[in-house]
Each structure stands twice: as C-alpha cells, then as structure tokens.
Amino acid sequence: MTVHDNKPFEAACPLPISAKNTVQLAHGGGGRLMQELIEDVFVRAFHNPMLAPLHDGATWPVEKGTLAFTTDSYVVHPLFFPGGNIGSLAVNGTINDLAMCGAKPLYLSAGFILEEGLSMDVLQRVVNSMAEAARTAGVPIVTGDTKVVDRGKGDEIFINTSGVGLVPAGVCVLPTLIQPGDAILVSGDLGSHGVAVLSVREGLTFEGDIKSDSAPLHHIVADLLDRGIDIHCLRDLTRGGLASVLNELAAAAKVGITVDEAAIPVCEPVRGACELLGLDPLYVANEGRFVALVPAPQADAALAVMRRHKAASLATHIGVVTDRDPPMVVLRTVVGTHRVLDLLSGEQLPRIC
C-alpha cells in the first residue's frame, strides 16, 4: 500500500446503491443502515413508551396472578392474502395463544428474519399491519430484533413473535381439566384461512368471498371469564384444524369426544372449494377460531357471551366429551353414521402460518 502526498489511507465501505429501496446485508450489520432501518421502519410503526429506550429488552412491574409466556414463528407464503398478511397473522396468533391459557395479553416482542433484496415497500406494509393489529388488540410490541440473510437463503421475510400475559388469580385452563359430559363449543365457521391462503398461492378463484378469519380472541375469553363461565379448556384451531385439535385434547385428557357433523359451521364458499380440491374442512387451518370446553349446564350461557363478539357471532355447540376408552374422536355424520376423526398422516396445506 502506498500513501501519496502524505495523506493517510482511509478505508471506506460505500453504501449499496439500492439501500433505500430494498433490504441489504448491511441492514443487519449493526451499522448506520441498520440504525436507519430500526428508526425509520420499526420504531416509527411500533412506538410506545416501553419501546422508546431501545434497550436490550423491556421491563415492567409484575402484577398479582400467574404469568403466561408463548412464542411462535410465521413463515406463511404468500405474504399477503385476503383478510390479512404475515404481519397481522403474527400479532393475532401470539395474542390468541396467550388467550387460550386464560391470560390477559400484556406485551409482545417481534423478531424479523429478512432476505437480502426484500422490497422496503413490502417490509413497510407488513410492519404497518403489525402495528395496526397490535393497536387494535391493545397489546403493544415492546422489544424486538432484526437479522438479514443472504439472497436465496430465506423467503422474503420470516417473523417470530413472543408474548407475555397475566392469568388472573383463580383461573386455570388446561386439557387435564376436561371432564366427561363437557360441552364442546366452536367459536365460528371453519376453514376460511387455509382456503384464502391457498387461493392466492395457487392463483385459484372460488365463488363467494373467502377471507382469512385472522383476528384477536382475547376479548372473547376475558368476557367468558368475567361472566363466570367455568372454562375447562381452550384451544385455537390453527394447523391441522378442528379434527387435529380435538385429537390432541382427547389424548391429553384421556377422554372420548363425539361431534355432530351437521352442527359444525362451514360457510358454503369454503365447503365448495374444499369439495373441488378434495380437502376436508375439519382439517383446514384457521387463525381466528377456537374451541371451548365448558360444563354442559353452562353451554348456552357461554354461547350467548361468545356471540356478542363479531369474531364469534357464529359460535355453536358441536359435541360432547365422553368416557370412551381408548380415547378417540368420533364424528356423527349427516346421514347418521359414525366415523373416527384421526390425525392427518401428512400435511394437508403447507405453510399457512
């Protein structure tokens, strides 16, 4: 290396030409571009007093009760679909996992894995959607992280969200509390999310307006608890749909479950799409639906509470818990016969969350 005119050599790393339009590896390098990305995209969208210090984590005083904690990762493709996108899905999904524990969701974290070359416009749309979903739910995003991977080493954007909630004193919602005789309630019609994602991914058009059912459910659960409903168990109907969830609960509680096919709500556009594609709507994923298992004498009261909320306006009593041994899920068909609803042996709809 030669120094001319006694001027010291200065090494410099030029800014990528397209740094303003797409995600670059330098956006994950800890330097100026990373700081700009955090300030201009994430902090601007998620701003709140707990996030403002931009510390390594968030702190808050602990209230009386039991803390609930959950985490989930979202890799859905395509990123945008009727009724939502990967961002709103990540917020609502984690809030709902806390709600299924009987918890009041308090705070969320958000971790982003971004692929080099991702459009800044796409990233901004996803982040804005997350911010809106968090504001609507009343659950702020208070800390997070961003990493950038080489082009071709990701799929545009992956998101991990974690959440902390508070279970009120005296509330306990667990599969082991399920008892024979419990009523099985479902909060709404099934299959819309999986079919909505599939329609965009495969470029399919179906009759009727099919949108994802993605929505936060914690207000419904809080209302049930406030009204004195003795909830034995809750579970959101995500991957594997209703049939898979019921099998998981039957195995965990060592009970039988019988459900009535005629009572299970499936809207006609989803039913028609599933028939066309050879899918069973009972196994299709949902992102804004849940099952509640409550004592039979409280079933009607619980349904009345659930139907007060838009996301559960079609809440229905679909079945009952039995003392069948060995534990299994049995479907009473519309023609009066019975068949076993078993777990899927493979993946019916890949990457729906």
N, C-alpha and C positions, 0 to 999 in steps of 0.2 A: 504494500500500500504506500503510495507516495502522497505527501502533503505539499501543495503548491502555495506560494505566496504566504507561507507561514500561517495559513488558515487551518484551524483544527478540522478534522474529518467529522462530519455529523451524519450518523445513520438515521434514516427515516423510513417509516413504513407508510406508503401512500394509501389514502382512503380508497376503498373499492369504488369504481365508477358508479355502480348502481346501488350504493349503500342506502339511498333514500327510498328506493322502490322495492327492494327485495331483502330478505334476511341473508346476511353474510356470516361466514365463520367468525369474523371479528366481533359480531354482535354477542358472541358467547365468550369472548376473550378477556373480559374483565377491564377493558379499556374504555376510551371515550365513546365508541359506538354502543357498547353495552350500557353505559350510563344513560345515553340518549334514548335507547330503546326502553329502558326501565322507566325513565321520567316521562317520555312522550307518549308511550303506549299504555303501560301497566298502571303507573301511579296516577296518571290523569284519569283513567277509567275507574279505578278501584278506590280512589281517595277516601280516606276516613281517618279519624284521629289515631286509631291504633296502628294503622299502616304508616302514618306520616313520619315517624322517627327513622324508618328504613333500617331497622336494626336486624340482627340475625334471626330474630323471632319476635313473637308478640307475647305480652304478659297481661294478665288480668286477675283480679281477686276471685277467689273460689267461693261460690255460694253453697248453702246447705243443700245436700242431696247427693246423688251419685253421678260422677262424670261418665259420659259415653264418648267413645272415640271411634272413628271409622276412616277408611281410606279406599279410594277406588281410582282406576286408570281408564281413560277413554281413548279408543283408537278407531272410532267409527269412520267408515268410508261409504259414501261421500261425506264431506264435512258439513254440507248443508242439505236439508231435506224438508219436505212440507211439515210445518209445525215446529221447527227447531233447527238446531245445529249442534256441533260438538261442544260448543261453549255453554249454552243453556243446559244441555244434557248433563255436563259435568257438575254444574252447580246443583241442579234439581236432584240428580241421582244421589249425591252425597248427603244433601239435606234429608232425602227420603230414607236413606239408611239409618240416620240418626233417629228419625221419627219412628221407624219400625222397632226401635229399642224403647219407645215410650219417652224419648228425650225431647226437650226443647232445644233445637239447634242454636248454638251461640255464635261460632266463628268458623270460617273456612280458610284453608290455605290452597294455593294453586301453583302447581309445578308444570312448566312447559318444556317439551322437547320439540324444537323447531328444526326443520330441514333447511339447509342452505338453499337459497333460491325461492323460498316461500314468499309470495307476494305480501308486501306490507299492508295492502288494502284488505286482503283476506284475513291476515292476523288481526287487524284493527276491527273488522266486522265480528270476528269470534270473541275478542276481548270485550267489545262493547255489549255483545249479547250476554256474556257472563256478568258484566256489571249490572245490566238491567235485571237479569234474573235474580241476582243477589239482593238488589234494592227491593224488588217486588216481594221477595220472601222475607225481607228484614233480617238477613243473615250476612254480615259483611265479610269480605275477603281481607284478612289482616296480615298475611305474610305469604311469601312465595319464592319461586326460583325459576331460572331460565337457563336452558342449555341449548346449544346449536350443534347439530351433527352434519357430517359431510353430505353433499348432494348424493342421493341414491341410497343413503343409509337410514332414512326414515320414510315417512309417508306424509309429508307436508307438516302435520302437527299432531302430537300426542299430548294429552293433558292428564295430570294426576291431581285430584282434589282430595284433601283430608278435612275432616270436620270434628269439632268438639261440641258436645251438647250436655245438658243437665237433665237427669232423670229426677223428677220430684220425689221427695220422701214418701215412702209407702207404695210407689209404683214399681211393679215388676212384670215384665212382659217377656216370656220365654217359651220355647217349644215344649219344655218339660212340664209346663203348667196345663197343657191341653188335656181335656178330660172327655171320656165317652159321653155323648149327649150334647156336646158343644155345637152351636150353630156355626156354619161356615158362611161368611158374608164376603162378597166381592164388590169392590167399590165402583166398577163400571164396565163398559164393553171392552172386549179383549182384541188384541192383535193389530191395532192401528199403527203402532210404532214400527213394528217389524215390516209390515207391508209398505209403509211410507218410505222407509229407507231402501227397501228392495226396489220400489218403483223407480227411484232416481238412479240407483246403482246400475240397474239393467235397462234403463230407458223405456220402462213399461208405462202404459196408460190404462187405467181402470175406470169403469163407470163409477160415478159418485166422487165425493170429495174426501179423500183419505189423508189425514194428517196425523203426525205423531201425537201421542197423548202425554208427552213430557210435561210435567207440572210438579210443583212442590206440594207435599201431602201433610206437612207437619201441623197445619192449622186444623185439619180434619181430626187428626189423632188427639191434639190438645182439646178439641171440643168434646170428643168422646170421653176423655178422662175427666174433664170439668163437669160433665153431665152425670158422672158416677157410673159409667159403664165399666164393668169388671172385665177388662180385656185380658184374655189368657195369652194370646199370641198374635203378632202381626208379621206380615212378610210382603215385601213388594215383589211384583211379578215381572222380573226382568228376564235375563237369559233363561231359555227353557220354558217360559210361560207358566200358566196356571198348573198344568199337569206336573211339571218338574217340581215346582214349589210344594204342591200337595204331597208328592212322594217324599220330599226331604222332611216335611213336618211329620208325616206318618212314621217314618223311620226314627226320627229323633224322639218322638213321644211314645213310640211303641203302641200305636193305635191304628185302627182302620178308618178309612174315610170313604164315604159314599156321596157322590154328587149327581145332580139331576141335569142331564144334557139340555133339556128343554128350558131350564131356568137360567142357564149361563148366557149372559148377554154378549152377542156378537153382531155388529152392525152389518147390514146387507152388503154394502160395497166390499167390506173385508171378507165376509163369508164367500162372496162371489169370486174375489181374487184368489182366495185360498183354494177353492174348488178348481179354478183354472190352472193353478200352479201345483196342485197335488200336495198342499200343505194342510196341516191340522191346526186350526186357530188356537186350540188349547195348548199348543207348544210354541206358539209365536210370541216373541218378546213384547213387553210393554215397558213404559218408563214413567207412567203416571197412574198406575193401578196397584191395588194391594188387596190381600185377604185379611180378614179379621176373624178370629175365633173367640166367641163370647158364649156365656151361659145361655142356653136356649130361651129361658124366660125373658132375657134382655134383648133378644134379636130384633124385635120390632122397634124398640126404643133406640137401639143403635142405628138401625136403618134410617129412622127419622132424623137423627142427628147428621148422619153422613149425607143424606140427600139435601141438606141445607147448603151444601157446598157445590159449586159448579163442577169441580173435578170428580165428584162422587154422586152426581144427580141421578145416575142410573144404578145406584147400589142395590144389590139383590141378594137374597138368601138362596144359596145354591146347593147346600148339602148339610151333612151331619157327621160328627165323629162317632165311631162305633168301637166296640171292644174286640173287633176281629183279630184273630191270631192265625197265621202270621200277619203283621201289618202290611196293608196294601191299599191302593186307591182304586175304587170301583166306580165306573160310570154307568148310570141308569140311562139307556139310550132313549131317543124319542119314540121308538117303537116298542119300548117296554122290556127289552132285553138288557143284559148286563155284560160289560167287558172291563177287563183290567186296564187301567191307565198306567203304563210303566214309564220308566225313564227312557229318554232317547238313547240309542246306542251311538249316535254320531251327532253332527252339528247340522241343524235344520237351516238356520240362517246365520252365516258367519258375520262377525263384526257389526253388530247392531248397537254397540255401546262403547 
